[in-house]
């Protein structure tokens, strides 16, 4: 007899990135026609060498880096991040309002765990980040789709119409994954006001904020002295400093909520990676110029998408969103995106994720879209990507 399986876990969709990786099994791509992998946004390059050296020295010289640390994170890192956040947004965030997590996914899981239980609901704009949906599903919390407009922006009025007595939070991801769009500050503020009026949390995930097109403050939420009564802010060091394997993220909220976040951390990881935390701290103190250059590189790749995409538009494709690490595109074929994505591996040497992984089951919109993650391909490879998609001829 098989062992029991949590029904909520059984009903949760498989993880999209590993699932897509299985699609390339059995496909050989030559040096003359290599696979173009635009399925994942995580950087594949290591951290910059000065950061690696600093982390190696810590490993060798600092005994505490091998031990459990404070559940809520290294005090110096919490202080540094609070100061940087306050300066960036023109507001006030205290170190005591910051928790260091084992990645931004864990920060989201911890936030939701303090807010909602089985049968409660959370509003997710669609297309949504699939790991957010997966965590809600396995927690038996209803993920309520919040459709976005033609510019992939969610509407506060549409959100208001979906609030019930079971709603506990609204989630915004900006710059967006998978859409790439940056939510305007006034739109974010309107969602804050909506959440506050209904006693809900506004969870704002800014994993990709270091690669924004705009240079002004992304929003003014932290300028509100009472921000922590409504806003839960999430951030990731993984994309900024290429620390993906070290799992370091952050959550900012009220001191009262962090009491419960601490319970979550202590029951799951006890603390975030000590080496990763020290790497993040070194990065915050020394890598501002390097981050600026990385942002310029990503913006150059975005420009390459915008430059070459008109060739696809001539063949019926549409660019729905483009920013941070992502382009979200509408394809012209009479074929669902999940089937199309599999065929692109063999017929175009392209691995990407279908919109069906970012939308509710059966969504017509999901079936018509693909996400192209350009974090790990340069401008020349982007031109090659557009060439390959332009040449695709698909019949059902």
Sine and cosine of phi, psi and omega as CSV:
sin_phi,cos_phi,sin_psi,cos_psi,sin_omega,cos_omega
0.00,0.00,0.75,-0.66,0.00,-1.00
-0.93,0.36,0.45,-0.89,0.06,-1.00
-0.92,0.38,0.44,-0.90,0.00,-1.00
-0.88,0.48,0.47,-0.88,0.07,-1.00
-0.76,-0.65,0.78,-0.62,0.05,-1.00
-0.81,0.59,0.86,-0.51,-0.02,-1.00
-0.85,0.53,-0.57,0.82,0.01,-1.00
-0.92,0.40,-0.62,0.78,0.05,-1.00
-0.92,0.38,-0.66,0.75,0.00,-1.00
-0.89,0.46,-0.54,0.84,-0.03,-1.00
-0.99,0.11,-0.15,0.99,0.00,-1.00
-0.98,0.20,0.71,-0.70,-0.02,-1.00
-0.88,0.48,0.44,-0.90,0.07,-1.00
-0.91,0.41,0.41,-0.91,-0.02,-1.00
-0.93,0.37,0.82,-0.57,-0.14,-0.99
-0.88,0.47,-0.68,0.73,-0.10,-1.00
-0.91,0.42,-0.76,0.65,0.09,-1.00
-0.88,0.48,-0.58,0.82,0.02,-1.00
-0.89,0.46,-0.71,0.71,0.01,-1.00
-0.91,0.41,-0.59,0.81,0.02,-1.00
-0.87,0.49,-0.51,0.86,0.02,-1.00
-0.94,0.34,-0.33,0.94,-0.02,-1.00
-0.93,0.37,-0.39,0.92,-0.04,-1.00
-1.00,0.01,-0.09,1.00,0.03,-1.00
-0.89,0.45,0.76,-0.65,0.00,-1.00
1.00,0.03,-0.06,1.00,0.04,-1.00
-0.97,-0.24,0.82,-0.57,0.04,-1.00
-0.98,-0.18,0.80,-0.59,0.05,-1.00
-0.88,-0.47,0.80,-0.60,-0.12,-0.99
-0.99,0.17,0.18,-0.98,0.06,-1.00
-0.90,0.44,-0.47,0.88,0.02,-1.00
-0.98,0.18,-0.34,0.94,-0.01,-1.00
-0.63,-0.78,0.93,0.37,-0.07,-1.00
-0.95,0.32,0.41,-0.91,0.10,-1.00
-0.91,0.43,0.73,-0.69,0.16,-0.99
-0.99,-0.17,0.94,-0.33,-0.10,-1.00
-0.99,-0.14,0.97,-0.25,0.05,-1.00
-0.88,-0.48,0.59,0.81,-0.06,-1.00
-1.00,-0.02,-0.38,0.93,-0.12,-0.99
-0.70,-0.72,0.61,-0.79,-0.05,-1.00
-1.00,-0.01,-0.23,0.97,-0.06,-1.00
-0.89,0.46,0.77,-0.64,0.02,-1.00
-0.86,0.50,0.65,-0.76,0.03,-1.00
-0.99,-0.14,-0.20,0.98,0.06,-1.00
-0.99,0.15,0.47,-0.88,0.04,-1.00
-0.96,0.28,0.17,-0.98,0.08,-1.00
-0.87,0.50,0.32,-0.95,0.04,-1.00
-0.86,0.52,0.50,-0.87,-0.11,-0.99
-0.84,0.55,-0.68,0.74,0.02,-1.00
-0.86,0.51,-0.57,0.82,0.03,-1.00
-0.94,0.34,-0.65,0.76,0.03,-1.00
-0.89,0.45,-0.64,0.77,0.02,-1.00
-0.90,0.43,-0.70,0.71,0.01,-1.00
-0.88,0.48,-0.66,0.75,0.01,-1.00
-0.93,0.38,-0.62,0.78,0.02,-1.00
-0.91,0.42,-0.66,0.75,0.03,-1.00
-0.90,0.44,-0.62,0.78,0.06,-1.00
-0.89,0.46,-0.68,0.73,-0.01,-1.00
-0.85,0.52,-0.62,0.78,-0.08,-1.00
-1.00,0.09,-0.51,0.86,-0.20,-0.98
-0.93,-0.36,-0.29,0.96,-0.10,-0.99
-0.92,-0.38,0.98,-0.22,-0.08,-1.00
-0.86,0.51,-0.57,0.82,-0.05,-1.00
-0.90,0.43,-0.32,0.95,-0.01,-1.00
-0.94,0.34,-0.18,0.98,0.02,-1.00
-0.97,-0.22,0.02,1.00,-0.11,-0.99
-0.93,-0.38,0.23,-0.97,0.19,-0.98
-0.84,0.54,0.60,-0.80,0.12,-0.99
-0.90,-0.44,-0.07,-1.00,0.04,-1.00
-0.84,0.54,0.65,-0.76,-0.03,-1.00
-0.81,0.59,-0.69,0.73,-0.08,-1.00
-1.00,0.09,0.04,1.00,0.10,-0.99
0.94,-0.33,0.23,-0.97,0.02,-1.00
-0.88,0.48,0.73,-0.68,-0.04,-1.00
-0.86,0.51,-0.68,0.73,-0.03,-1.00
-0.89,0.46,-0.62,0.79,0.02,-1.00
-0.93,0.36,-0.66,0.75,0.03,-1.00
-0.88,0.47,-0.67,0.74,0.02,-1.00
-0.90,0.43,-0.71,0.71,-0.05,-1.00
-0.91,0.42,-0.69,0.73,0.00,-1.00
-0.92,0.39,-0.64,0.76,0.03,-1.00
-0.87,0.49,-0.68,0.74,0.00,-1.00
-0.92,0.40,-0.67,0.74,0.01,-1.00
-0.90,0.43,-0.67,0.74,-0.02,-1.00
-0.91,0.42,-0.69,0.72,0.02,-1.00
-0.86,0.51,-0.69,0.72,-0.02,-1.00
-0.93,0.37,-0.66,0.75,-0.05,-1.00
-0.91,0.42,-0.65,0.76,-0.12,-0.99
-0.98,-0.17,-0.07,1.00,-0.02,-1.00
0.92,0.40,0.63,0.77,-0.02,-1.00
-0.66,-0.75,-0.35,-0.94,-0.03,-1.00
-0.76,-0.65,0.89,-0.45,0.12,-0.99
-0.81,-0.59,0.80,-0.60,0.00,-1.00
-1.00,-0.09,0.47,-0.88,0.04,-1.00
-0.84,0.54,-0.56,0.83,-0.01,-1.00
-0.94,0.34,-0.13,0.99,0.04,-1.00
-0.98,-0.20,0.11,0.99,-0.08,-1.00
-0.89,-0.45,0.71,-0.70,0.14,-0.99
-0.86,-0.52,0.68,-0.73,0.07,-1.00
-1.00,-0.08,0.79,-0.61,-0.14,-0.99
-0.89,-0.45,0.22,-0.97,0.09,-1.00
-0.99,0.12,0.93,0.36,-0.02,-1.00
1.00,-0.05,0.31,-0.95,-0.04,-1.00
-0.96,0.29,-0.47,0.88,0.08,-1.00
-0.87,0.49,-0.67,0.75,0.03,-1.00
-0.92,0.38,-0.55,0.83,0.06,-1.00
-0.88,0.48,-0.68,0.74,0.04,-1.00
-0.90,0.44,-0.71,0.70,-0.01,-1.00
-0.87,0.50,-0.66,0.75,0.00,-1.00
-0.92,0.40,-0.68,0.73,0.01,-1.00
-0.86,0.52,-0.75,0.67,-0.03,-1.00
-0.90,0.43,-0.64,0.77,-0.02,-1.00
-0.88,0.48,-0.50,0.86,0.03,-1.00
-0.99,0.13,-0.24,0.97,-0.11,-0.99
-0.97,-0.23,-0.58,0.81,-0.27,-0.96
-0.63,-0.77,0.40,-0.92,0.07,-1.00
-0.73,-0.69,-0.05,-1.00,-0.01,-1.00
-0.79,0.62,0.75,-0.66,0.00,-1.00
1.00,-0.05,-0.28,0.96,0.08,-1.00
-0.97,0.22,0.09,-1.00,-0.08,-1.00
-0.71,-0.71,0.51,-0.86,0.07,-1.00
-0.72,-0.69,0.71,-0.70,0.02,-1.00
-1.00,0.07,0.81,-0.59,0.03,-1.00
-0.86,-0.51,0.88,-0.48,0.13,-0.99
-0.87,0.48,0.61,-0.79,0.05,-1.00
-0.95,-0.33,0.63,-0.78,0.04,1.00
-0.94,0.35,0.62,-0.78,-0.07,-1.00
-0.97,-0.24,0.27,-0.96,0.12,-0.99
-0.97,0.22,0.86,-0.51,-0.21,-0.98
-0.89,0.46,-0.52,0.85,0.01,-1.00
-0.93,0.36,-0.49,0.87,0.12,-0.99
-0.89,0.46,-0.74,0.68,0.02,-1.00
-0.87,0.48,-0.68,0.73,-0.03,-1.00
-0.88,0.47,-0.68,0.73,-0.03,-1.00
-0.91,0.42,-0.65,0.76,0.04,-1.00
-0.89,0.45,-0.67,0.74,0.00,-1.00
-0.88,0.47,-0.74,0.68,-0.05,-1.00
-0.96,0.30,-0.24,0.97,0.07,-1.00
-0.99,-0.10,0.07,1.00,-0.02,-1.00
0.87,0.50,0.57,0.82,0.06,-1.00
-0.95,-0.32,0.74,-0.68,-0.05,-1.00
-0.94,0.33,0.81,-0.58,0.12,-0.99
-1.00,-0.06,0.95,-0.32,-0.07,-1.00
-1.00,-0.08,0.91,-0.42,-0.04,-1.00
-0.91,0.41,0.70,-0.71,0.09,-1.00
-0.89,-0.47,0.99,-0.16,-0.06,-1.00
-0.87,0.50,0.51,-0.86,0.05,-1.00
-0.95,-0.31,0.23,-0.97,-0.06,-1.00
-1.00,0.07,-0.21,-0.98,-0.05,-1.00
-0.90,0.43,-0.33,0.94,0.05,-1.00
-0.99,-0.16,0.21,0.98,0.00,-1.00
0.90,0.44,0.49,0.87,0.04,-1.00
-0.98,-0.21,0.73,-0.69,0.07,-1.00
-0.97,0.23,0.47,-0.88,-0.08,-1.00
-0.94,-0.33,0.85,-0.53,0.02,-1.00
-0.84,0.54,-0.59,0.81,0.00,-1.00
-0.92,0.40,-0.63,0.77,0.06,-1.00
-0.91,0.41,-0.60,0.80,0.05,-1.00
-0.91,0.42,-0.68,0.74,-0.01,-1.00
-0.85,0.53,-0.62,0.79,-0.03,-1.00
-0.93,0.37,-0.30,0.95,-0.04,-1.00
-0.98,-0.20,-0.03,1.00,0.02,-1.00
-0.97,0.24,0.75,-0.66,0.06,-1.00
-0.80,-0.60,-0.05,-1.00,0.03,-1.00
-0.96,0.29,-0.07,1.00,0.06,-1.00
-0.98,-0.20,-0.10,0.99,-0.02,-1.00
-0.95,0.32,0.72,-0.70,-0.01,-1.00
-0.87,-0.49,-0.38,0.92,-0.08,-1.00
-0.33,-0.94,0.36,-0.93,0.18,-0.98
-0.86,-0.50,0.68,-0.73,-0.04,-1.00
-0.92,-0.39,0.74,-0.67,0.14,-0.99
-0.83,-0.55,0.70,-0.71,0.10,-0.99
-0.88,-0.47,0.91,-0.42,-0.06,-1.00
-0.57,-0.82,0.77,-0.64,-0.21,0.98
-0.78,0.62,0.53,-0.85,-0.23,-0.97
-0.99,0.13,0.61,-0.79,0.23,-0.97
-0.89,-0.45,0.93,-0.38,0.39,0.92
-0.97,-0.22,-0.05,1.00,-0.22,-0.97
-0.98,0.20,-0.41,0.91,-0.01,-1.00
0.99,0.13,-0.19,0.98,-0.09,-1.00
-0.97,0.24,0.49,-0.87,0.08,-1.00
-0.98,-0.21,0.80,-0.60,-0.01,-1.00
-0.97,0.24,0.76,-0.65,0.03,-1.00
-0.87,0.48,0.55,-0.83,-0.02,-1.00
-0.81,0.58,-0.63,0.78,-0.03,-1.00
-0.93,0.36,-0.50,0.87,0.05,-1.00
-0.94,0.33,-0.66,0.75,0.04,-1.00
-0.90,0.45,-0.68,0.74,0.02,-1.00
-0.89,0.46,-0.61,0.79,0.02,-1.00
-0.90,0.44,-0.61,0.79,0.06,-1.00
-0.93,0.36,-0.59,0.81,0.08,-1.00
-0.87,0.50,-0.72,0.70,-0.01,-1.00
-0.90,0.45,-0.65,0.76,0.03,-1.00
-0.89,0.46,-0.73,0.68,0.00,-1.00
-0.88,0.48,-0.71,0.71,-0.01,-1.00
-0.88,0.47,-0.65,0.76,-0.04,-1.00
-0.90,0.43,-0.43,0.90,-0.05,-1.00
-0.95,-0.31,0.14,0.99,0.02,-1.00
0.93,0.37,0.52,0.85,-0.02,-1.00
-0.96,-0.28,0.25,-0.97,0.15,-0.99
-1.00,-0.03,0.59,-0.81,0.20,-0.98
-0.95,-0.30,0.94,-0.35,0.03,-1.00
-1.00,-0.06,0.88,-0.48,-0.02,-1.00
-0.91,-0.41,0.93,-0.37,-0.01,-1.00
-0.99,-0.13,0.92,-0.39,0.00,-1.00
-0.89,-0.46,0.74,0.67,0.02,-1.00
-0.80,0.61,-0.60,0.80,-0.14,-0.99
-0.96,-0.28,0.38,0.92,-0.11,-0.99
-0.91,0.42,-0.43,0.90,-0.04,-1.00
-0.96,0.29,-0.10,0.99,-0.06,-1.00
-0.85,-0.53,0.47,0.89,0.00,-1.00
-0.94,0.34,0.45,-0.89,0.13,-0.99
-0.94,0.33,-0.71,0.70,-0.02,-1.00
-0.96,0.28,0.46,-0.89,0.01,-1.00
-0.94,-0.33,-0.14,0.99,0.06,-1.00
-0.97,0.23,0.12,-0.99,0.06,-1.00
-0.85,0.53,0.71,-0.71,-0.03,-1.00
-0.87,0.49,-0.48,0.87,0.02,-1.00
-0.23,-0.97,0.06,-1.00,-0.01,-1.00
-0.89,-0.45,0.43,0.90,-0.07,-1.00
-0.86,0.51,-0.61,0.79,-0.08,-1.00
-0.98,0.20,-0.16,0.99,0.10,-1.00
-0.96,0.27,-0.29,0.96,0.06,-1.00
-0.98,0.20,0.88,-0.47,-0.04,-1.00
-0.88,0.48,-0.33,0.94,0.01,-1.00
-0.97,-0.25,0.43,0.90,-0.09,-1.00
-0.83,0.57,-0.60,0.80,-0.15,-0.99
-0.95,0.30,-0.16,0.99,0.05,-1.00
-0.98,0.21,-0.19,0.98,-0.06,-1.00
-0.74,-0.68,-0.65,0.76,-0.17,-0.99
-1.00,0.00,0.70,-0.72,0.23,-0.97
-0.86,-0.51,0.89,-0.46,-0.12,-0.99
-0.97,-0.26,0.70,-0.71,-0.01,-1.00
-0.88,-0.48,0.59,-0.81,0.00,-1.00
-0.56,-0.83,0.40,-0.92,0.00,-1.00
-0.76,-0.65,0.71,-0.70,0.15,-0.99
-1.00,0.05,-0.18,0.98,-0.12,-0.99
-0.88,0.47,-0.74,0.68,-0.06,-1.00
-0.98,0.22,-0.61,0.79,-0.07,-1.00
-0.90,0.43,-0.72,0.70,-0.10,-0.99
-0.91,-0.41,0.20,0.98,-0.02,-1.00
0.85,0.52,0.67,0.74,-0.02,-1.00
-0.98,-0.21,0.53,0.85,-0.12,-0.99
-0.83,0.56,-0.68,0.74,-0.04,-1.00
-0.96,0.27,-0.20,0.98,-0.02,-1.00
-0.99,-0.11,-0.17,0.99,0.15,-0.99
0.81,0.59,0.97,0.24,0.05,-1.00
-0.73,-0.68,0.87,-0.49,0.08,-1.00
-0.67,-0.74,-0.12,-0.99,-0.05,-1.00
-0.50,-0.86,0.44,-0.90,0.05,-1.00
-0.74,-0.68,0.73,-0.68,0.09,-1.00
-0.87,-0.49,0.76,-0.65,-0.03,-1.00
-0.31,-0.95,-0.23,-0.97,0.01,-1.00
-0.95,0.30,0.42,-0.91,0.06,-1.00
-0.87,0.49,-0.59,0.80,-0.01,-1.00
-0.90,0.44,-0.64,0.77,0.00,-1.00
-0.94,0.33,-0.56,0.83,-0.01,-1.00
-0.90,0.43,-0.38,0.92,0.12,-0.99
-0.85,0.52,-0.63,0.77,-0.03,-1.00
-0.99,0.11,-0.54,0.84,0.11,-0.99
-0.87,0.50,-0.63,0.78,0.01,-1.00
-0.87,0.49,-0.61,0.79,0.06,-1.00
-0.87,0.49,-0.68,0.73,0.00,-1.00
-0.88,0.48,-0.77,0.64,-0.02,-1.00
-0.85,0.52,-0.72,0.70,-0.08,-1.00
-0.91,0.42,-0.43,0.90,-0.02,-1.00
-1.00,-0.02,-0.18,0.98,-0.08,-1.00
-0.92,-0.40,-0.89,0.46,-0.05,-1.00
-0.88,-0.47,-0.17,0.99,-0.08,-1.00
0.95,0.33,-0.73,0.69,0.08,-1.00
-0.33,-0.94,0.35,-0.94,0.12,-0.99
-0.95,0.30,0.30,-0.95,0.01,-1.00
-0.76,0.66,0.81,-0.59,-0.01,-1.00
-0.93,0.37,-0.64,0.77,0.05,-1.00
-0.92,0.40,-0.69,0.72,0.01,-1.00
-0.87,0.49,-0.68,0.73,0.00,-1.00
-0.89,0.45,-0.67,0.74,0.02,-1.00
-0.92,0.38,-0.54,0.84,0.09,-1.00
-0.91,0.41,-0.68,0.73,0.03,-1.00
-0.89,0.46,-0.65,0.76,0.01,-1.00
-0.89,0.45,-0.70,0.71,0.02,-1.00
-0.89,0.46,-0.65,0.76,0.02,-1.00
-0.89,0.47,-0.70,0.71,0.01,-1.00
-0.87,0.50,-0.55,0.84,-0.07,-1.00
-1.00,0.06,-0.38,0.92,-0.19,-0.98
-0.77,-0.64,-0.18,0.98,-0.21,-0.98
-0.91,-0.41,0.40,0.92,0.01,-1.00
-0.86,0.51,-0.70,0.71,-0.01,-1.00
-0.91,0.40,-0.62,0.79,0.01,-1.00
-0.91,0.41,-0.67,0.74,0.05,-1.00
-0.87,0.49,-0.65,0.76,0.02,-1.00
-0.87,0.49,-0.64,0.76,0.01,-1.00
-0.94,0.35,-0.60,0.80,0.06,-1.00
-0.90,0.44,-0.65,0.76,0.05,-1.00
-0.87,0.49,-0.69,0.72,0.02,-1.00
-0.87,0.49,-0.64,0.77,0.02,-1.00
-0.89,0.45,-0.71,0.70,0.00,-1.00
-0.91,0.42,-0.65,0.76,0.04,-1.00
-0.90,0.43,-0.54,0.84,0.09,-1.00
-0.91,0.42,-0.61,0.80,0.05,-1.00
-0.94,0.35,-0.63,0.78,0.09,-1.00
-0.86,0.51,-0.69,0.72,0.02,-1.00
-0.87,0.49,-0.58,0.81,0.02,-1.00
-0.91,0.40,-0.63,0.77,0.08,-1.00
-0.87,0.50,-0.74,0.67,-0.03,-1.00
-0.90,0.43,-0.58,0.82,-0.01,-1.00
-0.92,0.38,-0.68,0.73,-0.14,-0.99
-1.00,-0.05,-0.32,0.95,-0.12,-0.99
-0.89,0.45,-0.49,0.87,0.04,-1.00
-0.80,0.59,-0.45,0.89,0.06,-1.00
-0.91,0.42,-0.58,0.82,0.07,-1.00
-0.97,0.25,-0.58,0.81,0.03,-1.00
-0.85,0.53,-0.57,0.82,0.02,-1.00
-0.91,0.42,-0.31,0.95,0.01,-1.00
-0.95,-0.30,0.25,0.97,0.13,-0.99
0.99,-0.15,-0.01,1.00,0.06,-1.00
-0.98,0.22,0.39,-0.92,0.10,-0.99
-0.73,-0.69,0.66,-0.75,0.06,-1.00
-1.00,-0.07,0.95,-0.32,-0.07,-1.00
-1.00,0.07,-0.54,0.84,-0.01,-1.00
-0.36,-0.93,0.53,-0.85,0.00,-1.00
-0.42,-0.91,0.88,-0.47,0.01,-1.00
0.10,-0.99,0.20,-0.98,-0.09,-1.00
0.77,0.63,-0.88,-0.47,-0.04,-1.00
-0.97,-0.25,0.14,0.99,-0.27,-0.96
-0.75,-0.66,0.56,-0.83,0.30,-0.95
-0.85,-0.52,0.75,-0.66,0.02,-1.00
-0.93,-0.36,0.89,-0.46,-0.20,-0.98
-0.83,-0.56,0.55,-0.84,0.08,-1.00
-0.99,-0.17,0.83,-0.56,-0.03,-1.00
-1.00,-0.02,0.34,-0.94,-0.10,-1.00
-0.99,-0.16,0.15,0.99,-0.19,-0.98
-1.00,-0.05,0.48,-0.88,0.06,-1.00
-1.00,0.07,0.89,0.45,-0.07,-1.00
-0.41,-0.91,0.73,-0.68,0.01,-1.00
-0.87,0.49,0.55,-0.84,-0.10,-1.00
-0.86,0.51,-0.57,0.82,-0.01,-1.00
-0.92,0.40,-0.61,0.79,0.07,-1.00
-0.95,0.31,-0.64,0.77,0.02,-1.00
-0.88,0.47,-0.70,0.71,-0.04,-1.00
-0.86,0.51,-0.64,0.77,0.04,-1.00
-0.91,0.41,-0.65,0.76,-0.02,-1.00
-0.94,0.35,-0.52,0.86,0.01,-1.00
-0.90,0.44,-0.49,0.87,0.05,-1.00
-0.85,0.52,-0.76,0.64,-0.06,-1.00
-0.98,0.19,-0.62,0.78,-0.18,-0.98
-1.00,-0.06,-0.32,0.95,0.00,-1.00
-0.75,-0.66,-0.11,0.99,-0.06,-1.00
0.91,0.42,0.59,0.80,-0.03,-1.00
-0.82,-0.57,0.78,-0.63,0.10,-1.00
-0.93,-0.36,0.90,-0.43,0.03,-1.00
-0.64,-0.76,0.11,-0.99,-0.02,-1.00
-0.97,-0.25,0.67,-0.75,0.02,-1.00
-0.98,0.17,0.44,-0.90,0.04,-1.00
-0.88,0.47,-0.35,0.94,0.04,-1.00
-0.88,0.48,-0.35,0.93,0.04,-1.00
-0.99,0.14,-0.12,0.99,-0.08,-1.00
-0.85,-0.53,0.14,0.99,-0.07,-1.00
-0.70,-0.71,0.31,-0.95,0.06,-1.00
-0.87,0.49,0.44,-0.90,0.04,-1.00
-0.81,0.58,0.72,-0.70,0.05,-1.00
0.99,0.14,0.06,1.00,-0.03,-1.00
-0.93,0.36,0.83,-0.55,0.08,-1.00
-0.87,0.50,-0.57,0.82,0.01,-1.00
-0.91,0.42,-0.70,0.72,0.02,-1.00
-0.86,0.51,-0.62,0.79,-0.03,-1.00
-0.94,0.35,-0.26,0.97,-0.10,-0.99
-0.96,-0.27,0.02,1.00,-0.13,-0.99
-0.83,-0.56,0.39,-0.92,0.10,-0.99
-0.74,-0.67,0.53,-0.85,0.14,-0.99
-0.96,-0.27,0.79,-0.61,0.07,-1.00
-0.93,-0.36,0.91,-0.42,-0.01,-1.00
-0.99,-0.17,0.91,-0.41,-0.12,-0.99
-0.97,-0.25,0.43,0.90,-0.02,-1.00
-0.90,0.43,-0.46,0.89,-0.15,-0.99
-0.87,-0.50,0.27,0.96,0.10,-0.99
-0.81,-0.59,0.61,-0.79,-0.05,-1.00
-1.00,0.00,-0.07,-1.00,-0.10,-1.00
-0.90,0.44,-0.58,0.81,0.04,-1.00
-0.91,0.42,-0.68,0.73,0.02,-1.00
-0.93,0.37,-0.53,0.85,0.07,-1.00
-0.90,0.44,-0.67,0.74,0.06,-1.00
-0.87,0.49,-0.65,0.76,0.03,-1.00
-0.91,0.42,-0.65,0.76,0.05,-1.00
-0.85,0.53,-0.74,0.68,0.00,-1.00
-0.90,0.43,-0.63,0.78,0.07,-1.00
-0.82,0.57,-0.74,0.67,-0.07,-1.00
-0.92,0.39,-0.69,0.72,0.01,-1.00
-0.92,0.39,-0.56,0.83,0.01,-1.00
-0.90,0.43,-0.53,0.85,-0.08,-1.00
-1.00,0.05,-0.10,0.99,-0.08,-1.00
-0.94,0.34,0.74,-0.67,0.14,-0.99
-0.84,-0.54,0.92,-0.40,-0.09,-1.00
-0.89,-0.45,0.79,-0.61,0.18,-0.98
-0.85,-0.52,0.61,-0.79,-0.06,-1.00
-0.85,0.52,0.00,0.00,0.00,0.00
